[in-house]
């Protein structure tokens, strides 16, 4: 029996009843920005393609251009509401890889953090990742071309980096954030949904949007 991608169902035009974590805050023709289940801190978003891709590194040039524009919009809003933000992606190449964290559909995390995720990632984890400084997320395309799973991290403090290995443990950057925030056992999004943080993210960003557009705030 053919498995169905959860993100494709929710954001590809066949979604059913919306949950708070499925609430679209920003969107473009091919992408949506939503809060995420397992928001260890408030101020945590995902950029998700409406169509099925395994990773950001598999986007073509026009998709990457559109993606970058929406990323800029979402990051600016998140900074206004929550402060300094960082970006990361667990870049899977094939379905079912540990690095994909149980979600076989591309998604970039934008999260409000005051600390350097790269330093935390280098000091953590079972995987012996090879880290390389890069110019930005477009550099992930080379890893997809080589069929190499990767972790992309970008922060104001540490710049942009890609870590790669033939095997990368699941939810590595989530474990780093959980440890930094004093919740080292709460990294698994399936076990710890952090619904209150999801609601806070939506409330503050909808208020931010309403102040600029004059439309009613989400109830």
C-alpha positions as protocol buffer text, in pm:
chain_id: "A"
residue {
  index: 1
  type: UNK
  ca { x: 0 y: 0 z: 0 }
}
residue {
  index: 2
  type: UNK
  ca { x: 136 y: 344 z: -94 }
}
residue {
  index: 3
  type: UNK
  ca { x: 211 y: 566 z: 206 }
}
residue {
  index: 4
  type: UNK
  ca { x: 79 y: 922 z: 205 }
}
residue {
  index: 5
  type: UNK
  ca { x: 298 y: 1215 z: 310 }
}
residue {
  index: 6
  type: UNK
  ca { x: 138 y: 1404 z: 598 }
}
residue {
  index: 7
  type: UNK
  ca { x: 269 y: 1742 z: 481 }
}
residue {
  index: 8
  type: UNK
  ca { x: 143 y: 1680 z: 128 }
}
residue {
  index: 9
  type: UNK
  ca { x: -201 y: 1605 z: 268 }
}
residue {
  index: 10
  type: UNK
  ca { x: -207 y: 1915 z: 488 }
}
residue {
  index: 11
  type: UNK
  ca { x: -55 y: 2173 z: 254 }
}
residue {
  index: 12
  type: UNK
  ca { x: -95 y: 2028 z: -94 }
}
residue {
  index: 13
  type: UNK
  ca { x: -465 y: 2098 z: -122 }
}
residue {
  index: 14
  type: UNK
  ca { x: -626 y: 1796 z: 47 }
}
residue {
  index: 15
  type: UNK
  ca { x: -611 y: 1901 z: 412 }
}
residue {
  index: 16
  type: UNK
  ca { x: -896 y: 1829 z: 648 }
}
residue {
  index: 17
  type: UNK
  ca { x: -974 y: 2013 z: 971 }
}
residue {
  index: 18
  type: UNK
  ca { x: -692 y: 2246 z: 1069 }
}
residue {
  index: 19
  type: UNK
  ca { x: -501 y: 2217 z: 1395 }
}
residue {
  index: 20
  type: UNK
  ca { x: -311 y: 2510 z: 1544 }
}
residue {
  index: 21
  type: UNK
  ca { x: 19 y: 2364 z: 1424 }
}
residue {
  index: 22
  type: UNK
  ca { x: -119 y: 2361 z: 1068 }
}
residue {
  index: 23
  type: UNK
  ca { x: -216 y: 2727 z: 1073 }
}
residue {
  index: 24
  type: UNK
  ca { x: -63 y: 2907 z: 776 }
}
residue {
  index: 25
  type: UNK
  ca { x: 97 y: 3233 z: 885 }
}
residue {
  index: 26
  type: UNK
  ca { x: 265 y: 3327 z: 556 }
}
residue {
  index: 27
  type: UNK
  ca { x: 251 y: 3173 z: 212 }
}
residue {
  index: 28
  type: UNK
  ca { x: 355 y: 3197 z: -150 }
}
residue {
  index: 29
  type: UNK
  ca { x: 259 y: 3001 z: -459 }
}
residue {
  index: 30
  type: UNK
  ca { x: 469 y: 2697 z: -369 }
}
residue {
  index: 31
  type: UNK
  ca { x: 538 y: 2733 z: 4 }
}
residue {
  index: 32
  type: UNK
  ca { x: 368 y: 2782 z: 341 }
}
residue {
  index: 33
  type: UNK
  ca { x: 501 y: 2901 z: 676 }
}
residue {
  index: 34
  type: UNK
  ca { x: 348 y: 2732 z: 980 }
}
residue {
  index: 35
  type: UNK
  ca { x: 426 y: 2685 z: 1351 }
}
residue {
  index: 36
  type: UNK
  ca { x: 554 y: 2342 z: 1444 }
}
residue {
  index: 37
  type: UNK
  ca { x: 455 y: 2065 z: 1680 }
}
residue {
  index: 38
  type: UNK
  ca { x: 731 y: 2029 z: 1938 }
}
residue {
  index: 39
  type: UNK
  ca { x: 814 y: 2399 z: 1971 }
}
residue {
  index: 40
  type: UNK
  ca { x: 1059 y: 2373 z: 2260 }
}
residue {
  index: 41
  type: UNK
  ca { x: 1052 y: 2753 z: 2273 }
}
residue {
  index: 42
  type: UNK
  ca { x: 788 y: 2996 z: 2147 }
}
residue {
  index: 43
  type: UNK
  ca { x: 884 y: 3157 z: 1818 }
}
residue {
  index: 44
  type: UNK
  ca { x: 944 y: 2848 z: 1605 }
}
residue {
  index: 45
  type: UNK
  ca { x: 832 y: 2818 z: 1243 }
}
residue {
  index: 46
  type: UNK
  ca { x: 866 y: 2583 z: 947 }
}
residue {
  index: 47
  type: UNK
  ca { x: 882 y: 2672 z: 578 }
}
residue {
  index: 48
  type: UNK
  ca { x: 726 y: 2381 z: 389 }
}
residue {
  index: 49
  type: UNK
  ca { x: 683 y: 2326 z: 13 }
}
residue {
  index: 50
  type: UNK
  ca { x: 329 y: 2245 z: -94 }
}
residue {
  index: 51
  type: UNK
  ca { x: 462 y: 1977 z: -332 }
}
residue {
  index: 52
  type: UNK
  ca { x: 672 y: 1681 z: -227 }
}
residue {
  index: 53
  type: UNK
  ca { x: 1049 y: 1731 z: -193 }
}
residue {
  index: 54
  type: UNK
  ca { x: 1287 y: 1549 z: 39 }
}
residue {
  index: 55
  type: UNK
  ca { x: 1504 y: 1851 z: 121 }
}
residue {
  index: 56
  type: UNK
  ca { x: 1569 y: 2216 z: 41 }
}
residue {
  index: 57
  type: UNK
  ca { x: 1876 y: 2105 z: -152 }
}
residue {
  index: 58
  type: UNK
  ca { x: 1650 y: 1936 z: -408 }
}
residue {
  index: 59
  type: UNK
  ca { x: 1474 y: 2261 z: -510 }
}
residue {
  index: 60
  type: UNK
  ca { x: 1548 y: 2400 z: -855 }
}
residue {
  index: 61
  type: UNK
  ca { x: 1662 y: 2762 z: -904 }
}
residue {
  index: 62
  type: UNK
  ca { x: 1315 y: 2924 z: -938 }
}
residue {
  index: 63
  type: UNK
  ca { x: 1190 y: 2735 z: -630 }
}
residue {
  index: 64
  type: UNK
  ca { x: 1495 y: 2842 z: -431 }
}
residue {
  index: 65
  type: UNK
  ca { x: 1438 y: 3206 z: -531 }
}
residue {
  index: 66
  type: UNK
  ca { x: 1075 y: 3194 z: -416 }
}
residue {
  index: 67
  type: UNK
  ca { x: 1176 y: 3008 z: -101 }
}
residue {
  index: 68
  type: UNK
  ca { x: 1438 y: 3271 z: -13 }
}
residue {
  index: 69
  type: UNK
  ca { x: 1184 y: 3552 z: -42 }
}
residue {
  index: 70
  type: UNK
  ca { x: 938 y: 3382 z: 192 }
}
residue {
  index: 71
  type: UNK
  ca { x: 1218 y: 3291 z: 432 }
}
residue {
  index: 72
  type: UNK
  ca { x: 1316 y: 3658 z: 453 }
}
residue {
  index: 73
  type: UNK
  ca { x: 956 y: 3764 z: 523 }
}
residue {
  index: 74
  type: UNK
  ca { x: 899 y: 3503 z: 792 }
}
residue {
  index: 75
  type: UNK
  ca { x: 1234 y: 3565 z: 961 }
}
residue {
  index: 76
  type: UNK
  ca { x: 1172 y: 3940 z: 977 }
}
residue {
  index: 77
  type: UNK
  ca { x: 835 y: 3886 z: 1143 }
}
residue {
  index: 78
  type: UNK
  ca { x: 978 y: 3636 z: 1390 }
}
residue {
  index: 79
  type: UNK
  ca { x: 1262 y: 3876 z: 1483 }
}
residue {
  index: 80
  type: UNK
  ca { x: 1013 y: 4156 z: 1547 }
}
residue {
  index: 81
  type: UNK
  ca { x: 807 y: 3933 z: 1776 }
}
residue {
  index: 82
  type: UNK
  ca { x: 1068 y: 3714 z: 1946 }
}
residue {
  index: 83
  type: UNK
  ca { x: 1420 y: 3848 z: 1881 }
}
residue {
  index: 84
  type: UNK
  ca { x: 1727 y: 3686 z: 1722 }
}
residue {
  index: 85
  type: UNK
  ca { x: 1653 y: 3388 z: 1497 }
}
residue {
  index: 86
  type: UNK
  ca { x: 1847 y: 3093 z: 1358 }
}
residue {
  index: 87
  type: UNK
  ca { x: 1775 y: 2852 z: 1073 }
}
residue {
  index: 88
  type: UNK
  ca { x: 1832 y: 2481 z: 1044 }
}
residue {
  index: 89
  type: UNK
  ca { x: 1740 y: 2184 z: 827 }
}
residue {
  index: 90
  type: UNK
  ca { x: 1783 y: 1813 z: 881 }
}
residue {
  index: 91
  type: UNK
  ca { x: 1846 y: 1730 z: 515 }
}
residue {
  index: 92
  type: UNK
  ca { x: 1740 y: 1377 z: 425 }
}
residue {
  index: 93
  type: UNK
  ca { x: 1819 y: 1224 z: 87 }
}
residue {
  index: 94
  type: UNK
  ca { x: 1606 y: 910 z: 106 }
}
residue {
  index: 95
  type: UNK
  ca { x: 1280 y: 818 z: 275 }
}
residue {
  index: 96
  type: UNK
  ca { x: 1314 y: 679 z: 625 }
}
residue {
  index: 97
  type: UNK
  ca { x: 1661 y: 818 z: 705 }
}
residue {
  index: 98
  type: UNK
  ca { x: 1727 y: 896 z: 1071 }
}
residue {
  index: 99
  type: UNK
  ca { x: 1820 y: 1257 z: 990 }
}
residue {
  index: 100
  type: UNK
  ca { x: 1468 y: 1314 z: 855 }
}
residue {
  index: 101
  type: UNK
  ca { x: 1326 y: 1291 z: 1209 }
}
residue {
  index: 102
  type: UNK
  ca { x: 1025 y: 1091 z: 1090 }
}
residue {
  index: 103
  type: UNK
  ca { x: 910 y: 1359 z: 841 }
}
residue {
  index: 104
  type: UNK
  ca { x: 1000 y: 1267 z: 483 }
}
residue {
  index: 105
  type: UNK
  ca { x: 916 y: 1609 z: 339 }
}
residue {
  index: 106
  type: UNK
  ca { x: 1141 y: 1915 z: 312 }
}
residue {
  index: 107
  type: UNK
  ca { x: 1109 y: 2178 z: 584 }
}
residue {
  index: 108
  type: UNK
  ca { x: 1337 y: 2456 z: 707 }
}
residue {
  index: 109
  type: UNK
  ca { x: 1317 y: 2554 z: 1075 }
}
residue {
  index: 110
  type: UNK
  ca { x: 1326 y: 2920 z: 1178 }
}
residue {
  index: 111
  type: UNK
  ca { x: 1358 y: 2947 z: 1556 }
}
residue {
  index: 112
  type: UNK
  ca { x: 1411 y: 3230 z: 1803 }
}
residue {
  index: 113
  type: UNK
  ca { x: 1742 y: 3155 z: 1975 }
}
residue {
  index: 114
  type: UNK
  ca { x: 2006 y: 3363 z: 2153 }
}
residue {
  index: 115
  type: UNK
  ca { x: 2281 y: 3098 z: 2130 }
}
residue {
  index: 116
  type: UNK
  ca { x: 2494 y: 2957 z: 1849 }
}
residue {
  index: 117
  type: UNK
  ca { x: 2344 y: 2631 z: 1724 }
}
residue {
  index: 118
  type: UNK
  ca { x: 2659 y: 2542 z: 1531 }
}
residue {
  index: 119
  type: UNK
  ca { x: 2871 y: 2537 z: 1847 }
}
residue {
  index: 120
  type: UNK
  ca { x: 2610 y: 2323 z: 2018 }
}
residue {
  index: 121
  type: UNK
  ca { x: 2584 y: 2083 z: 1725 }
}
residue {
  index: 122
  type: UNK
  ca { x: 2961 y: 2040 z: 1702 }
}
residue {
  index: 123
  type: UNK
  ca { x: 2978 y: 1954 z: 2072 }
}
residue {
  index: 124
  type: UNK
  ca { x: 2681 y: 1718 z: 2068 }
}
residue {
  index: 125
  type: UNK
  ca { x: 2562 y: 1404 z: 1905 }
}
residue {
  index: 126
  type: UNK
  ca { x: 2671 y: 1053 z: 1823 }
}
residue {
  index: 127
  type: UNK
  ca { x: 2743 y: 1130 z: 1458 }
}
residue {
  index: 128
  type: UNK
  ca { x: 3094 y: 1236 z: 1360 }
}
residue {
  index: 129
  type: UNK
  ca { x: 2983 y: 1519 z: 1134 }
}
residue {
  index: 130
  type: UNK
  ca { x: 3221 y: 1689 z: 895 }
}
residue {
  index: 131
  type: UNK
  ca { x: 3142 y: 2062 z: 916 }
}
residue {
  index: 132
  type: UNK
  ca { x: 3205 y: 2317 z: 643 }
}
residue {
  index: 133
  type: UNK
  ca { x: 3138 y: 2691 z: 639 }
}
residue {
  index: 134
  type: UNK
  ca { x: 2909 y: 2780 z: 347 }
}
residue {
  index: 135
  type: UNK
  ca { x: 2755 y: 3090 z: 190 }
}
residue {
  index: 136
  type: UNK
  ca { x: 2395 y: 2989 z: 262 }
}
residue {
  index: 137
  type: UNK
  ca { x: 2129 y: 2726 z: 218 }
}
residue {
  index: 138
  type: UNK
  ca { x: 2179 y: 2708 z: -160 }
}
residue {
  index: 139
  type: UNK
  ca { x: 2498 y: 2517 z: -80 }
}
residue {
  index: 140
  type: UNK
  ca { x: 2286 y: 2218 z: 20 }
}
residue {
  index: 141
  type: UNK
  ca { x: 2229 y: 2141 z: -349 }
}
residue {
  index: 142
  type: UNK
  ca { x: 2583 y: 2000 z: -376 }
}
residue {
  index: 143
  type: UNK
  ca { x: 2511 y: 1752 z: -97 }
}
residue {
  index: 144
  type: UNK
  ca { x: 2194 y: 1632 z: -264 }
}
residue {
  index: 145
  type: UNK
  ca { x: 2384 y: 1589 z: -590 }
}
residue {
  index: 146
  type: UNK
  ca { x: 2631 y: 1366 z: -404 }
}
residue {
  index: 147
  type: UNK
  ca { x: 2346 y: 1182 z: -224 }
}
residue {
  index: 148
  type: UNK
  ca { x: 2488 y: 1284 z: 112 }
}
residue {
  index: 149
  type: UNK
  ca { x: 2251 y: 1358 z: 405 }
}
residue {
  index: 150
  type: UNK
  ca { x: 2329 y: 1683 z: 584 }
}
residue {
  index: 151
  type: UNK
  ca { x: 2244 y: 1927 z: 859 }
}
residue {
  index: 152
  type: UNK
  ca { x: 2229 y: 2294 z: 763 }
}
residue {
  index: 153
  type: UNK
  ca { x: 2257 y: 2555 z: 1039 }
}
residue {
  index: 154
  type: UNK
  ca { x: 2270 y: 2934 z: 1012 }
}
residue {
  index: 155
  type: UNK
  ca { x: 2280 y: 3185 z: 1295 }
}
residue {
  index: 156
  type: UNK
  ca { x: 2364 y: 3551 z: 1342 }
}
residue {
  index: 157
  type: UNK
  ca { x: 2650 y: 3452 z: 1570 }
}
residue {
  index: 158
  type: UNK
  ca { x: 2807 y: 3163 z: 1383 }
}
residue {
  index: 159
  type: UNK
  ca { x: 2722 y: 3213 z: 1016 }
}
residue {
  index: 160
  type: UNK
  ca { x: 2609 y: 2929 z: 787 }
}
residue {
  index: 161
  type: UNK
  ca { x: 2745 y: 2575 z: 814 }
}
residue {
  index: 162
  type: UNK
  ca { x: 2670 y: 2230 z: 677 }
}
residue {
  index: 163
  type: UNK
  ca { x: 2754 y: 1912 z: 866 }
}
residue {
  index: 164
  type: UNK
  ca { x: 2750 y: 1582 z: 680 }
}
residue {
  index: 165
  type: UNK
  ca { x: 2807 y: 1213 z: 740 }
}
residue {
  index: 166
  type: UNK
  ca { x: 2677 y: 888 z: 598 }
}
residue {
  index: 167
  type: UNK
  ca { x: 2457 y: 854 z: 908 }
}
residue {
  index: 168
  type: UNK
  ca { x: 2319 y: 1141 z: 1117 }
}
residue {
  index: 169
  type: UNK
  ca { x: 2123 y: 1088 z: 1436 }
}
residue {
  index: 170
  type: UNK
  ca { x: 1759 y: 1190 z: 1451 }
}
residue {
  index: 171
  type: UNK
  ca { x: 1656 y: 1534 z: 1581 }
}
residue {
  index: 172
  type: UNK
  ca { x: 2014 y: 1644 z: 1655 }
}
residue {
  index: 173
  type: UNK
  ca { x: 1950 y: 2020 z: 1648 }
}
residue {
  index: 174
  type: UNK
  ca { x: 1632 y: 1978 z: 1851 }
}
residue {
  index: 175
  type: UNK
  ca { x: 1844 y: 1802 z: 2116 }
}
residue {
  index: 176
  type: UNK
  ca { x: 2084 y: 2097 z: 2115 }
}
residue {
  index: 177
  type: UNK
  ca { x: 1801 y: 2347 z: 2167 }
}
residue {
  index: 178
  type: UNK
  ca { x: 1642 y: 2135 z: 2439 }
}
residue {
  index: 179
  type: UNK
  ca { x: 1975 y: 2118 z: 2625 }
}
residue {
  index: 180
  type: UNK
  ca { x: 2041 y: 2493 z: 2595 }
}
residue {
  index: 181
  type: UNK
  ca { x: 1696 y: 2575 z: 2729 }
}
residue {
  index: 182
  type: UNK
  ca { x: 1731 y: 2347 z: 3032 }
}
residue {
  index: 183
  type: UNK
  ca { x: 1492 y: 2080 z: 2900 }
}
residue {
  index: 184
  type: UNK
  ca { x: 1736 y: 1809 z: 2786 }
}
residue {
  index: 185
  type: UNK
  ca { x: 1477 y: 1531 z: 2793 }
}
residue {
  index: 186
  type: UNK
  ca { x: 1213 y: 1719 z: 2591 }
}
residue {
  index: 187
  type: UNK
  ca { x: 1365 y: 1710 z: 2242 }
}
residue {
  index: 188
  type: UNK
  ca { x: 1130 y: 1457 z: 2078 }
}
residue {
  index: 189
  type: UNK
  ca { x: 848 y: 1641 z: 1897 }
}
residue {
  index: 190
  type: UNK
  ca { x: 630 y: 1329 z: 1902 }
}
residue {
  index: 191
  type: UNK
  ca { x: 645 y: 1297 z: 2281 }
}
residue {
  index: 192
  type: UNK
  ca { x: 656 y: 1668 z: 2370 }
}
residue {
  index: 193
  type: UNK
  ca { x: 429 y: 1876 z: 2141 }
}
residue {
  index: 194
  type: UNK
  ca { x: 458 y: 2199 z: 2348 }
}
residue {
  index: 195
  type: UNK
  ca { x: 108 y: 2309 z: 2245 }
}
residue {
  index: 196
  type: UNK
  ca { x: 124 y: 2626 z: 2457 }
}
residue {
  index: 197
  type: UNK
  ca { x: 432 y: 2746 z: 2270 }
}
residue {
  index: 198
  type: UNK
  ca { x: 263 y: 2675 z: 1936 }
}
residue {
  index: 199
  type: UNK
  ca { x: -38 y: 2884 z: 2041 }
}
residue {
  index: 200
  type: UNK
  ca { x: 188 y: 3166 z: 2164 }
}
residue {
  index: 201
  type: UNK
  ca { x: 373 y: 3172 z: 1833 }
}
residue {
  index: 202
  type: UNK
  ca { x: 50 y: 3199 z: 1635 }
}
residue {
  index: 203
  type: UNK
  ca { x: -101 y: 3459 z: 1868 }
}
residue {
  index: 204
  type: UNK
  ca { x: 198 y: 3695 z: 1856 }
}
residue {
  index: 205
  type: UNK
  ca { x: 254 y: 3664 z: 1483 }
}
residue {
  index: 206
  type: UNK
  ca { x: -114 y: 3712 z: 1401 }
}
residue {
  index: 207
  type: UNK
  ca { x: -113 y: 4021 z: 1623 }
}
residue {
  index: 208
  type: UNK
  ca { x: 196 y: 4144 z: 1435 }
}
residue {
  index: 209
  type: UNK
  ca { x: 23 y: 4087 z: 1102 }
}
residue {
  index: 210
  type: UNK
  ca { x: -299 y: 4255 z: 1215 }
}
residue {
  index: 211
  type: UNK
  ca { x: -109 y: 4566 z: 1324 }
}
residue {
  index: 212
  type: UNK
  ca { x: 21 y: 4600 z: 968 }
}
residue {
  index: 213
  type: UNK
  ca { x: -289 y: 4507 z: 770 }
}
residue {
  index: 214
  type: UNK
  ca { x: -577 y: 4613 z: 994 }
}
residue {
  index: 215
  type: UNK
  ca { x: -747 y: 4275 z: 964 }
}
residue {
  index: 216
  type: UNK
  ca { x: -898 y: 4098 z: 1268 }
}
residue {
  index: 217
  type: UNK
  ca { x: -668 y: 3899 z: 1499 }
}
residue {
  index: 218
  type: UNK
  ca { x: -707 y: 3520 z: 1504 }
}
residue {
  index: 219
  type: UNK
  ca { x: -932 y: 3416 z: 1792 }
}
